[in-house]
Amino acid sequence: MKSFRKELWFNIPKRRGLVNITHEVQQAVNESGIKEGLVLVNAMNITASVFINDDESGLHHDFEVWLEKLAPEKPYSQYRHNGYEDNADAHLKRTIMGREVVVAITDGKLDFGTWEQIFYYELDGKRKKHALIKIIGE
């Protein structure tokens, strides 16, 4: 069995932003040479998420609206975590959206269902952050 590791780096200029990273993950699979196995993709920061869903702009807007209803950014004073930072809402949103995804690799390709894509979701941006790609298989 082989393993392969790669990092993706992001610097989202806004507080929140969504990036489709499917192409970059497939590129990592290609670089690894692994034809059958699994790929793990996870956010390496506690205020970012990696998840699988549809790449549809209306749905992306719905994520923003829904998450803001569940864990509104402001007022900052509503959260006990806020003090040194003002990102308690980002921690809560990350918990809802998830930390990582695992995708099967079949014949050297990401083995997705219909419309599935991998996304990095920055929830407290304006600084450099990263995600890990870890691939195992043969």
Secondary structure, DSSP 8 states (H G I E B T S, - for coil): -EEEEEEEEE--SSS-EEEE-HHHHHHHHHHHT--SEEEEEEESSTTEEEEEE---HHHHHHHHHHHHHHS-S--GGG-SS-SS-S-HHHHHHHHHH-SEEEEEEETTEE---TT-EEEEEESS-SS-EEEEEEEEE-
